Every structure is written in C-alpha cells, then in structure tokens.
Amino acid sequence: MGGSCTQTRPADRRQVLFLFLLPLSYPALCEQIRYSIPEELAKGSVVGNLARDLGLSVLDVSARKLRVSAEKLLFNVDAESGDLLVKDRIDREQICKERRRCELQLEAVVENPLNIFHIIVVVEDINDHAPQFDKKEIHLDIFESVSVGARISLDPATDPDINMNSVKDYQINPNPYFSLMVRVNSDGGRYPELSLEKPLDREEQRSHSLILTALDGGDPPRSATAQIEISVKDTNDNPPVFSQEEYRLSVSENLPPGSSVLLVTATDRDEGANAEINYYFRSTAQSTRHKFSLDEKTGMIKNNQSLDFEDIERYTMEVEAKDGGGLSSQCKVIIDILDENDNIPEIIITSLSDQILEGSLPGMVVALFKTRDQDSGGNGEVTCHVGRDVPFKIYSSSNNYYKLVTDGDLDREQTVEYNVTITATDRGKPPLSSSTIITLRITDINDNAPLFHQASYVVHVGENNPPGASIAQVSASDPDLGPNGLVSYSIVASDL
C-alpha cells in the first residue's frame, strides 16, 4: 500500500491550501484526497489540481469526463486544466454551524473506465464575524451597601467564529469604582464580571457609566461595545419585622366563605420604597392556597372556600413580608378548624334475627348494629335507645357496636310482630339524632292447649234413635299457629 501522498498547490489571493493524499489500491493514485481552504474564497478560486492529484493528464480530464458530485455542489472541475474550483460561496458558519471541524465530502468521478474517488475539503475559519452583545445598553441596580470585592456578572458577547477568532477578552474604560474580571469556564467560554473596587455612596454619585468592549482573537481583532448604566440604590438595611413570629388561631368550620380570618402585620424602619411591604404565601401547599387568599397590600387572610373539619383539621402556611428593596422576613400561621356538630349519627344494622321464638328468655340477642358519626369529641359521641312499651333493650357491646336483646315475655298470641324504633343521639349542642325502624316477627311455639267453648254439655237424646245418628256437637279451639293450632277430638271415657 505504500506511504501517504502529500502535495502543495499555490493559493490565489488570500487562500491557503493544504493537500493530503492517501494511497489507492494501485501505486499511481491515492485513495482519498484532502484539501484545506479558508472560508469565503472568491468564486473561481483554485482549490487544487484534481486531475494531477488523481494521476490524470490534462487530456484525460475531457476524455474521461472528470467531474465532482456532492449533496450541495460548491465546487466544479475546470475542463481545460483539471483544477478543482470554488463554484459558490463557502460560509463555514452557515455550512457547519457550531461544529469545531468543518469537512465537506465530495466524490470525483471519471469514465472509461468508470471509477470514483473520495475528496475531503476542510474549510478553515477566518475572522469574518465581530463579537456581538445581545443588548447595546446594560442597566444595573447596585445598592450602596454592597461590599468592596463584590462581583456582578454581565451577559457575555457571542461570536460565531471558532478557536482564536472567537471572543478572547473583555475590557472596560478606566474608572475608580469598578474593574473587570474575566471568568473562564471549563468549556473555554469567557464571561465578564464587574468587581467593586471602591465603596459606593449614592449621596456622592447616583450613577456610573461604563463602556464594555469584547475583543476576538483575530489579527487584527474585531470588537463590539455595550454601554453599562449603573444606578446606585439607597441602602435597605432593615428587613420587615412581623408583630409575631407565629400566629395561631382557631376558626369554626361553619365560617362563611369570604370571611376575614387573620391580619398579619409587619413593619420596616426604612423609608420610601424600602419600607413598602408586600405579603406573599411561601412554602405553602397548593391545597391551602386554594382555601385561603392573602391580600398582598394589607396582609389580610380570608377563606375562599367552605371549611370542613372532617376533611382537614389544621392548615399551616408561611407568609413572607418583602419590602421594596428586596429584604424579607417570614412568619408562620397555624389555623385550627373547630368541629361543629354538623353530621347526623348513622345507624347501620349488621345482623338481624329472622326467628324469634315466643317464650324466649330475657337477654336473647335479636339484632346487632353499629353507629357512626363523623364529628369529633362530644359531637361524635353517640348514645342509643329504643322506644317504650316494647320487650327489648339495648346493650353496648364495644366501641360503637350494640346488641338488641329481649327484655320481657314474648307471646305470639298477644303480639305477632314488633316495629322497634332505634334512635341514635350525639352529645353535640344542640344534639343531632337519627332513627331507624326494624321489624321483629315472633315465631309460634305450642304453648297453648285446646279449649272447649263450654265446660260441659247437656244433651237430651230421644230413645229409639238409629245407630249413627248425630245427637250433639262439641267445639274446641287452639290459639297456636299452624300444626300447633289444629284440634282433633276423641271420647276418652263413657258409660254408654
């Protein structure tokens, strides 16, 4: 394969060309050709003699139809000399944007026989752009209390050129108050900073004017300037002070929306704008900000929405007081929501007996139920009772659970079913209550003997009656139900 091929071609006007050739598969030619040119060469400028670098004669250029191709054709081949010429404007910043290395890929094509060769044209940057500031005027506000040595960052200038042609330095006009420092980041970017060299005194000089100059590394360097206007502000050396570091209060959950809840106040010993205080929520949950509003001017806190103790029992917020000079202080506000008796106790039947035998002993459980009240404290404490004149009573089983038990004789023949009203009442002021009715049906047992309608019957029977003739009729009844109340008859004793 051999070594590399290196050739140098003369440049027109300001162009500087470098050519590097790598060997082809056969010794006479090189596989890849590299040229190096500066951007913005004039149209028609010679990049290099492509025919000679490909090992072709001048006659081969036309005979073998030497040409170049690329996605965007910025070059062409002179048919008479075989020179590779600049066809169109070559702007490195437009073609390669911010890439450090700008290489254009070309293909050289010949025919008879057909062959293709790869060409790389390296476009070198020239200093064709001056630095530029985003703003021609920079306005800064600096308080007179700023310490000597303090640094103020400035927006840097930009330059689309790269390497030495990019921004390399900054300068300001000489003045007794400020010097210029240039901070270099890890990526090589340079950022200007003002450094305070002498204490500022607003009463002595209210403003300062400086000229900031950005210089690139070209030869000669190109530059841009920006006017810096510095306003010296009065010292704001007193922050606002709240009347309390922590405000704590309680409000009823029935407080109407839009009601005034609390007025926070802060004072500032400064004067003018430095003493003008605005109030803001800080480090406060969004849910709290939805419930409450804060008047920025007065510090009045109001509720925007209805409050519900059962939803949230306490709201915590932080209020910031900020004066016109930017100094601030904070206070904490804690609002406890007081429970009101606004929830009616509920009765939930969990179990109900479907068979209650008459004659059951007192204390038999016939129903289980529980109560629920979303209020707290006494507002959520519930007691239960049943209506009068029923043979049942309530026992408290455990927390909010109850038993309904028998409390007297049950006689189905007297009462077939009971509609029992259970009432739950909380201890609120005033108390709230609710009731539910359960139906208990009594099941029959055989606790009653049949009874004849008469204790004795006197029957007069005529003599000579034929056998089988009816001589009398007796009747008995049983108050029990179903089979327990069916009556059958038989003669247990007779002297006939």
NUSEMAR-827342 format. One record per residue (C-alpha): residue in one letter; x, y, z. Coordinates in steps of 0.1 Angstrom, whole numbers, plus 5000, padded with zeros to 4 digits. Layout:
<nodes>
- a/X/Y/Z .
...
</nodes>
This chain:
<nodes>
- m/5000/5000/5000 .
- g/5030/5024/5005 .
- g/5031/5057/5023 .
- s/5009/5088/5021 .
- c/5009/5112/4992 .
- t/5014/5149/5001 .
- q/5013/5177/4976 .
- t/5011/5215/4979 .
- r/4994/5238/4955 .
- p/4997/5276/4952 .
- a/4968/5297/4965 .
- d/4951/5326/4948 .
- r/4950/5359/4968 .
- r/4944/5351/5005 .
- q/4937/5313/5001 .
- v/4958/5288/5019 .
- l/4956/5253/5006 .
- f/4968/5220/5021 .
- l/4966/5187/5003 .
- f/4970/5153/5018 .
- l/4967/5121/4998 .
- l/4963/5085/5010 .
- p/4974/5057/4986 .
- l/4950/5040/4962 .
- s/4948/5003/4956 .
- y/4974/5008/4929 .
- p/5006/5028/4934 .
- a/4999/5055/4909 .
- l/4969/5070/4926 .
- c/4958/5079/4961 .
- e/4926/5065/4977 .
- q/4915/5098/4994 .
- i/4924/5134/4987 .
- r/4923/5161/5013 .
- y/4923/5198/5006 .
- s/4922/5226/5031 .
- i/4909/5260/5022 .
- p/4898/5291/5041 .
- e/4861/5300/5040 .
- e/4848/5329/5018 .
- l/4871/5322/4989 .
- a/4861/5341/4958 .
- k/4842/5322/4931 .
- g/4866/5306/4907 .
- s/4894/5303/4932 .
- v/4916/5272/4927 .
- v/4914/5246/4954 .
- g/4940/5222/4938 .
- n/4948/5205/4906 .
- l/4924/5175/4909 .
- a/4935/5159/4876 .
- r/4972/5158/4886 .
- d/4964/5146/4921 .
- l/4944/5117/4906 .
- g/4972/5108/4882 .
- l/4953/5120/4851 .
- s/4967/5141/4822 .
- v/4950/5173/4810 .
- l/4937/5153/4780 .
- d/4921/5127/4804 .
- v/4900/5155/4820 .
- s/4879/5159/4790 .
- a/4882/5124/4775 .
- r/4873/5106/4807 .
- k/4848/5133/4818 .
- l/4862/5141/4851 .
- r/4836/5157/4874 .
- v/4828/5161/4911 .
- s/4795/5154/4929 .
- a/4781/5163/4963 .
- e/4748/5169/4981 .
- k/4754/5206/4976 .
- l/4777/5213/4948 .
- l/4800/5241/4959 .
- f/4829/5231/4936 .
- n/4834/5222/4899 .
- v/4863/5210/4877 .
- d/4879/5232/4850 .
- a/4877/5210/4819 .
- e/4909/5225/4804 .
- s/4933/5225/4834 .
- g/4917/5199/4857 .
- d/4917/5224/4886 .
- l/4891/5220/4913 .
- l/4874/5254/4915 .
- v/4852/5272/4940 .
- k/4817/5274/4924 .
- d/4797/5291/4952 .
- r/4801/5310/4984 .
- i/4815/5289/5012 .
- d/4805/5301/5046 .
- r/4818/5279/5074 .
- e/4793/5292/5100 .
- q/4764/5285/5077 .
- i/4775/5251/5065 .
- c/4789/5236/5097 .
- k/4771/5257/5123 .
- e/4789/5254/5156 .
- r/4809/5223/5148 .
- r/4846/5227/5155 .
- r/4857/5207/5125 .
- c/4842/5216/5091 .
- e/4847/5190/5064 .
- l/4830/5188/5030 .
- q/4826/5154/5014 .
- l/4830/5152/4976 .
- e/4833/5124/4950 .
- a/4854/5127/4919 .
- v/4840/5106/4890 .
- v/4858/5095/4858 .
- e/4846/5073/4830 .
- n/4861/5049/4805 .
- p/4868/5030/4827 .
- l/4844/5042/4854 .
- n/4859/5050/4888 .
- i/4851/5071/4918 .
- f/4875/5088/4943 .
- h/4867/5104/4977 .
- i/4877/5140/4983 .
- i/4875/5159/5016 .
- v/4877/5197/5017 .
- v/4885/5211/5051 .
- v/4870/5246/5055 .
- e/4891/5267/5078 .
- d/4876/5295/5098 .
- i/4885/5331/5091 .
- n/4877/5361/5113 .
- d/4847/5373/5093 .
- h/4824/5380/5123 .
- a/4828/5405/5150 .
- p/4816/5398/5186 .
- q/4781/5409/5193 .
- f/4762/5418/5225 .
- d/4725/5409/5228 .
- k/4719/5444/5243 .
- k/4736/5476/5234 .
- e/4727/5490/5268 .
- i/4730/5471/5301 .
- h/4712/5485/5331 .
- l/4723/5475/5366 .
- d/4709/5485/5400 .
- i/4735/5482/5428 .
- f/4729/5491/5464 .
- e/4754/5514/5481 .
- s/4759/5488/5508 .
- v/4775/5463/5485 .
- s/4809/5453/5499 .
- v/4842/5460/5481 .
- g/4852/5429/5461 .
- a/4817/5420/5452 .
- r/4813/5407/5417 .
- i/4784/5414/5393 .
- s/4780/5390/5363 .
- l/4775/5405/5329 .
- d/4760/5389/5298 .
- p/4788/5377/5275 .
- a/4792/5386/5238 .
- t/4788/5359/5212 .
- d/4809/5353/5181 .
- p/4800/5326/5155 .
- d/4837/5322/5147 .
- i/4857/5295/5164 .
- n/4891/5290/5181 .
- m/4913/5321/5180 .
- n/4887/5340/5161 .
- s/4861/5337/5189 .
- v/4857/5361/5219 .
- k/4891/5362/5238 .
- d/4889/5392/5260 .
- y/4868/5420/5276 .
- q/4878/5455/5286 .
- i/4861/5485/5303 .
- n/4871/5521/5303 .
- p/4893/5531/5334 .
- n/4873/5543/5364 .
- p/4879/5544/5402 .
- y/4850/5522/5412 .
- f/4850/5491/5390 .
- s/4875/5467/5375 .
- l/4868/5439/5350 .
- m/4874/5402/5357 .
- v/4871/5375/5330 .
- r/4859/5341/5342 .
- v/4869/5312/5321 .
- n/4846/5281/5323 .
- s/4857/5245/5318 .
- d/4844/5246/5282 .
- g/4866/5276/5274 .
- g/4838/5302/5274 .
- r/4847/5336/5288 .
- y/4823/5356/5309 .
- p/4828/5392/5321 .
- e/4823/5402/5357 .
- l/4824/5437/5373 .
- s/4844/5438/5405 .
- l/4837/5466/5430 .
- e/4870/5484/5439 .
- k/4857/5513/5460 .
- p/4826/5517/5482 .
- l/4796/5533/5465 .
- d/4780/5563/5480 .
- r/4746/5572/5465 .
- e/4747/5607/5480 .
- e/4780/5614/5464 .
- q/4773/5598/5430 .
- r/4739/5584/5420 .
- s/4750/5567/5388 .
- h/4780/5554/5368 .
- s/4785/5549/5331 .
- l/4809/5523/5317 .
- i/4818/5510/5282 .
- l/4823/5473/5279 .
- t/4843/5461/5250 .
- a/4845/5425/5237 .
- l/4875/5415/5215 .
- d/4881/5384/5195 .
- g/4915/5367/5188 .
- g/4917/5376/5152 .
- d/4946/5395/5136 .
- p/4936/5423/5137 .
- p/4910/5417/5164 .
- r/4874/5426/5158 .
- s/4853/5441/5187 .
- a/4819/5452/5199 .
- t/4809/5475/5227 .
- a/4779/5479/5251 .
- q/4770/5508/5274 .
- i/4767/5499/5311 .
- e/4745/5522/5331 .
- i/4747/5516/5368 .
- s/4722/5531/5392 .
- v/4732/5533/5429 .
- k/4703/5524/5451 .
- d/4697/5536/5487 .
- t/4707/5511/5513 .
- n/4679/5489/5525 .
- d/4695/5478/5558 .
- n/4663/5470/5577 .
- p/4642/5439/5568 .
- p/4604/5439/5577 .
- v/4596/5426/5611 .
- f/4563/5407/5619 .
- s/4544/5416/5650 .
- q/4545/5378/5658 .
- e/4568/5351/5647 .
- e/4539/5326/5648 .
- y/4502/5334/5645 .
- r/4479/5307/5658 .
- l/4441/5308/5659 .
- s/4410/5287/5657 .
- v/4380/5292/5635 .
- s/4347/5273/5631 .
- e/4342/5250/5602 .
- n/4309/5269/5596 .
- l/4328/5301/5588 .
- p/4312/5315/5556 .
- p/4335/5318/5525 .
- g/4350/5352/5521 .
- s/4352/5359/5559 .
- s/4383/5376/5573 .
- v/4404/5351/5592 .
- l/4436/5369/5603 .
- l/4455/5401/5597 .
- v/4493/5396/5597 .
- t/4513/5428/5600 .
- a/4550/5437/5596 .
- t/4568/5470/5600 .
- d/4600/5483/5584 .
- r/4622/5511/5598 .
- d/4634/5521/5564 .
- e/4618/5549/5544 .
- g/4603/5552/5509 .
- a/4602/5521/5487 .
- n/4624/5503/5512 .
- a/4596/5505/5537 .
- e/4568/5495/5514 .
- i/4558/5460/5523 .
- n/4540/5433/5503 .
- y/4528/5400/5517 .
- y/4531/5366/5499 .
- f/4525/5330/5506 .
- r/4557/5310/5508 .
- s/4563/5272/5512 .
- t/4526/5267/5514 .
- a/4507/5237/5500 .
- q/4485/5243/5469 .
- s/4455/5230/5487 .
- t/4460/5256/5514 .
- r/4464/5284/5488 .
- h/4431/5273/5473 .
- k/4413/5275/5506 .
- f/4428/5309/5517 .
- s/4437/5341/5500 .
- l/4462/5367/5511 .
- d/4459/5404/5503 .
- e/4494/5415/5492 .
- k/4490/5450/5504 .
- t/4472/5446/5537 .
- g/4482/5412/5549 .
- m/4445/5401/5554 .
- i/4439/5364/5552 .
- k/4404/5352/5541 .
- n/4389/5319/5534 .
- n/4380/5313/5498 .
- q/4360/5281/5503 .
- s/4340/5264/5529 .
- l/4360/5247/5557 .
- d/4353/5211/5568 .
- f/4369/5198/5600 .
- e/4362/5162/5588 .
- d/4384/5169/5557 .
- i/4413/5189/5572 .
- e/4417/5198/5609 .
- r/4446/5222/5606 .
- y/4461/5245/5580 .
- t/4497/5256/5582 .
- m/4511/5284/5560 .
- e/4542/5306/5558 .
- v/4538/5343/5550 .
- e/4566/5364/5536 .
- a/4568/5401/5540 .
- k/4591/5417/5514 .
- d/4600/5454/5513 .
- g/4607/5474/5481 .
- g/4644/5468/5484 .
- g/4641/5430/5483 .
- l/4647/5423/5520 .
- s/4622/5399/5535 .
- s/4612/5380/5567 .
- q/4587/5352/5573 .
- c/4562/5342/5599 .
- k/4542/5310/5605 .
- v/4504/5309/5605 .
- i/4486/5279/5620 .
- i/4448/5278/5617 .
- d/4430/5251/5637 .
- i/4395/5242/5624 .
- l/4369/5238/5652 .
- d/4345/5210/5648 .
- e/4308/5218/5647 .
- n/4280/5193/5652 .
- d/4271/5192/5615 .
- n/4270/5154/5610 .
- i/4239/5133/5620 .
- p/4248/5100/5636 .
- e/4241/5069/5614 .
- i/4227/5035/5625 .
- i/4239/5006/5605 .
- i/4222/4972/5611 .
- t/4248/4945/5608 .
- s/4227/4914/5617 .
- l/4190/4907/5623 .
- s/4175/4875/5636 .
- d/4148/4861/5614 .
- q/4134/4836/5640 .
- i/4124/4849/5675 .
- l/4106/4822/5694 .
- e/4079/4832/5718 .
- g/4087/4823/5753 .
- s/4124/4831/5748 .
- l/4142/4840/5780 .
- p/4152/4877/5785 .
- g/4186/4887/5772 .
- m/4185/4868/5739 .
- v/4202/4888/5711 .
- v/4178/4896/5683 .
- a/4199/4922/5664 .
- l/4234/4937/5661 .
- f/4240/4972/5649 .
- k/4267/5000/5650 .
- t/4267/5038/5649 .
- r/4288/5062/5630 .
- d/4293/5100/5635 .
- q/4320/5118/5615 .
- d/4322/5146/5641 .
- s/4348/5146/5668 .
- g/4347/5149/5706 .
- g/4313/5151/5722 .
- n/4298/5159/5687 .
- g/4308/5124/5677 .
- e/4298/5105/5709 .
- v/4266/5086/5703 .
- t/4240/5070/5727 .
- c/4212/5047/5716 .
- h/4178/5038/5729 .
- v/4146/5021/5718 .
- g/4110/5032/5721 .
- r/4089/5025/5751 .
- d/4064/4996/5755 .
- v/4085/4970/5737 .
- p/4100/4940/5754 .
- f/4135/4948/5741 .
- k/4165/4968/5753 .
- i/4200/4978/5740 .
- y/4234/4967/5754 .
- s/4266/4984/5743 .
- s/4289/4957/5730 .
- s/4321/4975/5721 .
- n/4332/5008/5705 .
- n/4301/5020/5687 .
- y/4287/4984/5685 .
- y/4254/4975/5701 .
- k/4231/4944/5708 .
- l/4194/4945/5708 .
- v/4182/4918/5733 .
- t/4148/4906/5746 .
- d/4137/4922/5779 .
- g/4103/4906/5787 .
- d/4079/4878/5778 .
- l/4071/4873/5742 .
- d/4037/4859/5734 .
- r/4029/4854/5698 .
- e/3992/4850/5706 .
- q/3992/4885/5720 .
- t/4016/4903/5696 .
- v/4027/4888/5663 .
- e/4054/4913/5654 .
- y/4071/4944/5668 .
- n/4082/4975/5650 .
- v/4111/4986/5671 .
- t/4124/5022/5667 .
- i/4161/5026/5675 .
- t/4173/5062/5680 .
- a/4209/5074/5680 .
- t/4217/5108/5695 .
- d/4251/5125/5697 .
- r/4262/5148/5725 .
- g/4265/5180/5705 .
- k/4249/5213/5714 .
- p/4223/5211/5702 .
- p/4223/5173/5698 .
- l/4216/5156/5665 .
- s/4198/5123/5661 .
- s/4186/5098/5636 .
- s/4162/5068/5639 .
- t/4156/5035/5621 .
- i/4128/5010/5625 .
- i/4133/4973/5624 .
- t/4105/4947/5623 .
- l/4108/4917/5646 .
- r/4084/4888/5639 .
- i/4076/4863/5667 .
- t/4077/4826/5659 .
- d/4050/4804/5674 .
- i/4056/4775/5698 .
- n/4030/4750/5711 .
- d/4023/4768/5744 .
- n/3985/4767/5744 .
- a/3962/4737/5750 .
- p/3929/4734/5731 .
- l/3899/4748/5750 .
- f/3862/4737/5747 .
- h/3838/4765/5741 .
- q/3818/4752/5771 .
- a/3830/4734/5802 .
- s/3801/4709/5800 .
- y/3774/4699/5775 .
- v/3739/4686/5785 .
- v/3724/4665/5757 .
- h/3688/4652/5755 .
- v/3686/4621/5734 .
- g/3654/4606/5723 .
- e/3650/4569/5727 .
- n/3650/4546/5698 .
- n/3675/4567/5677 .
- p/3691/4546/5650 .
- p/3728/4540/5653 .
- g/3750/4567/5637 .
- a/3725/4594/5643 .
- s/3740/4628/5654 .
- i/3729/4635/5689 .
- a/3752/4665/5698 .
- q/3781/4687/5686 .
- v/3811/4700/5707 .
- s/3836/4726/5697 .
- a/3872/4735/5709 .
- s/3899/4760/5696 .
- d/3937/4765/5700 .
- p/3953/4800/5696 .
- d/3986/4785/5684 .
- l/3996/4787/5648 .
- g/3998/4760/5621 .
- p/4000/4724/5633 .
- n/4002/4737/5668 .
- g/3966/4750/5665 .
- l/3950/4720/5647 .
- v/3924/4703/5671 .
- s/3913/4666/5669 .
- y/3885/4650/5690 .
- s/3882/4617/5708 .
- i/3860/4602/5736 .
- v/3882/4592/5764 .
- a/3856/4579/5788 .
- s/3819/4568/5786 .
- d/3793/4548/5805 .
- l/3773/4542/5774 .
</nodes>
